[in-house]
Amino acid sequence: MSSTKRSDIRTTHIADYYVTPQYAIRDFLNKFCEDERLDLFTQHHLILDPCAWWDEKHDMSYPAVLFEYWADYNKIITNDIRENSRAQRKSDFLQWDRWNSFDGIFDIVITNPPFNIAQQIIEKSFEFALDWWYVIMLLRLNYFWSKQRKSFREKYPPYSCYVHSKRMSFTEWGKTDSIEYMHCVWKKDMMPDFTKLYII
């Protein structure tokens, strides 16, 4: 969810994509797993990346990093809206059916959502997360700082927020983005009194 040229060319959730830097995902997972005492090698949680993205030059960022932590690749499910993707499923995540057994329920839903439908992706992810487990999204640090998202923030207060101190590059030429990002974490059905903030 880069801020680069977002106002003119990123009009659909198919085009609304920039490659998520894998170092940022590693930084987050290292700290998050330590804080939550998660051992991704041995606990074999079922994980979904609903907005995985693949092209001929880049791996799917979240699955690529998760595979480094993971012993059972079959527990990482990927979805991409584009038909030419290498993701396991090619579909519009917003059209998934909660009661379709094929869609499944997951311990962790994690992705970099397209900017223009990020809120819909977050809300949809709650449908497919197990109670008291995690929905994790890469978002701008200022994502909630608007009147339009006030009711959303109050309905879904984040459990924790991991702010990346290093600005991210979403481009091949290494230019960093203009703002800071966070991995925002929710625990389904949990209404915390405050959001834990970490700077990584």
C-alpha positions in Angstrom: 0.0 0.0 0.0 2.4 2.6 -1.2 1.5 6.3 -1.3 3.3 6.8 -4.6 1.0 8.4 -7.2 -2.0 7.0 -5.4 -4.3 9.8 -6.5 -4.2 9.2 -10.2 -3.4 5.7 -11.4 -4.5 3.4 -8.5 -8.2 3.2 -9.2 -8.8 -0.5 -8.9 -7.7 -3.1 -6.4 -6.0 -5.0 -9.3 -3.7 -2.1 -10.1 -3.3 -0.9 -6.5 -0.1 -2.7 -5.7 3.5 -2.2 -4.9 5.9 -4.9 -3.9 6.1 -5.2 -0.1 9.8 -5.3 1.0 10.6 -8.6 2.6 12.9 -7.1 5.2 10.0 -5.2 6.7 8.0 -8.4 7.0 10.9 -10.2 8.7 11.4 -7.2 11.1 7.7 -7.4 12.0 7.4 -11.2 12.3 10.5 -11.4 14.5 9.2 -9.0 17.0 5.6 -10.1 16.8 6.3 -13.8 17.3 8.5 -12.9 20.3 5.8 -10.8 21.9 3.0 -13.3 21.3 5.2 -16.3 21.9 4.4 -17.8 18.5 6.6 -20.5 17.1 5.7 -20.7 13.4 8.0 -23.6 12.9 6.3 -26.0 15.3 2.8 -24.8 15.9 1.6 -25.1 12.3 -1.0 -22.4 12.3 -3.2 -22.0 9.2 -2.3 -18.7 7.6 -4.0 -16.8 4.7 -2.6 -14.0 2.5 -5.8 -12.9 0.8 -4.1 -10.2 -1.4 -1.0 -12.1 -2.4 0.7 -10.7 -5.5 3.0 -12.4 -7.9 4.7 -11.3 -11.1 7.6 -12.6 -13.1 10.1 -10.4 -11.2 8.9 -10.8 -7.7 7.8 -13.6 -5.3 4.7 -13.1 -3.2 6.2 -11.2 -0.3 4.4 -12.5 2.7 4.4 -16.2 1.6 8.1 -15.9 0.7 9.0 -14.7 4.2 6.6 -17.0 6.0 8.1 -20.0 4.2 11.4 -19.1 6.0 9.6 -19.6 9.3 7.4 -22.5 8.3 7.8 -26.3 8.2 4.5 -27.0 6.5 4.0 -25.0 3.3 0.5 -26.4 2.9 -0.6 -24.3 5.9 0.0 -21.1 4.0 -2.9 -20.3 1.7 -2.5 -17.6 -1.0 -5.1 -15.7 -3.0 -4.7 -13.2 -5.9 -7.4 -11.6 -7.9 -5.4 -12.0 -11.2 -5.9 -15.2 -13.2 -2.2 -15.3 -14.3 -0.9 -15.4 -10.7 0.9 -18.3 -9.0 -1.3 -17.9 -5.9 -3.2 -21.0 -5.0 -6.5 -19.3 -5.5 -7.4 -16.7 -8.1 -10.5 -14.9 -6.9 -11.8 -11.7 -5.4 -11.4 -12.1 -1.7 -14.3 -9.7 -1.0 -16.6 -12.2 -2.7 -15.5 -15.2 -0.5 -18.3 -16.9 1.4 -17.8 -17.4 5.1 -19.9 -20.6 5.0 -18.2 -22.2 2.1 -16.0 -24.9 3.6 -13.6 -24.4 0.7 -12.7 -20.9 1.9 -11.7 -22.1 5.4 -11.1 -20.4 8.7 -7.6 -19.2 9.6 -5.5 -18.6 12.7 -3.7 -15.7 11.0 -4.8 -13.5 8.1 -2.0 -11.2 7.0 -1.5 -9.1 3.9 -0.7 -5.7 2.4 -4.2 -4.6 1.3 -4.8 -2.4 -1.7 -5.2 1.1 -0.4 -8.6 1.9 -1.9 -10.3 -1.1 -0.4 -8.2 -1.6 2.8 -11.1 -1.2 5.2 -13.2 -3.7 3.2 -10.3 -6.2 3.2 -9.8 -5.8 7.0 -13.5 -6.3 7.7 -13.7 -9.3 5.4 -10.7 -10.8 7.1 -12.5 -10.9 10.4 -15.0 -13.3 8.8 -12.2 -15.8 8.1 -10.2 -15.5 11.3 -10.6 -17.8 14.3 -11.9 -16.2 17.5 -9.1 -14.6 19.5 -6.6 -15.0 16.7 -5.0 -12.5 14.4 -5.8 -10.2 11.5 -2.6 -8.3 10.4 -2.4 -5.5 7.8 0.4 -3.3 6.5 -1.1 0.2 6.7 0.1 3.8 6.7 0.8 5.0 10.2 -1.8 7.7 9.7 -4.5 5.3 8.5 -6.9 5.9 11.3 -6.4 9.7 11.4 -9.5 10.7 9.6 -13.1 11.4 10.6 -14.3 8.9 8.0 -12.5 6.0 9.8 -13.5 7.0 13.3 -16.5 4.6 13.6 -14.4 1.8 12.1 -11.6 2.5 14.6 -14.1 2.4 17.4 -15.7 -0.8 16.2 -12.4 -2.6 15.5 -9.8 -1.2 18.0 -6.4 -2.6 17.1 -4.7 -5.0 19.6 -1.2 -3.8 18.7 0.7 -1.7 16.3 4.3 -2.2 15.0 5.6 1.0 13.5 8.5 0.6 11.1 11.2 3.1 11.9 12.9 2.5 8.5 11.0 4.0 5.6 10.0 1.4 3.1 10.9 1.1 -0.6 8.1 -0.3 -2.8 10.0 0.1 -6.0 12.8 -1.7 -7.8 15.0 1.4 -7.8 15.1 1.7 -4.0 13.3 5.0 -3.6 11.7 5.1 -0.2 8.1 6.0 0.3 7.0 9.4 1.7 5.4 8.3 4.9 5.8 5.7 7.7 4.1 2.3 7.8 2.9 0.0 10.5 1.8 -3.6 10.8 -1.5 -3.2 12.5 -2.7 -6.3 14.5 -6.2 -7.2 15.6 -7.3 -10.1 17.7 -10.8 -11.2 16.6 -13.5 -10.4 19.1 -11.1 -8.6 21.5 -11.9 -5.0 22.4 -8.7 -3.7 24.1 -8.8 -0.6 26.2 -5.7 0.6 24.4 -3.5 -0.3 21.5 0.0 -1.5 22.3 2.6 0.4 20.3 6.0 -0.9 19.3 8.6 0.8 17.2 10.8 -1.6 15.2 
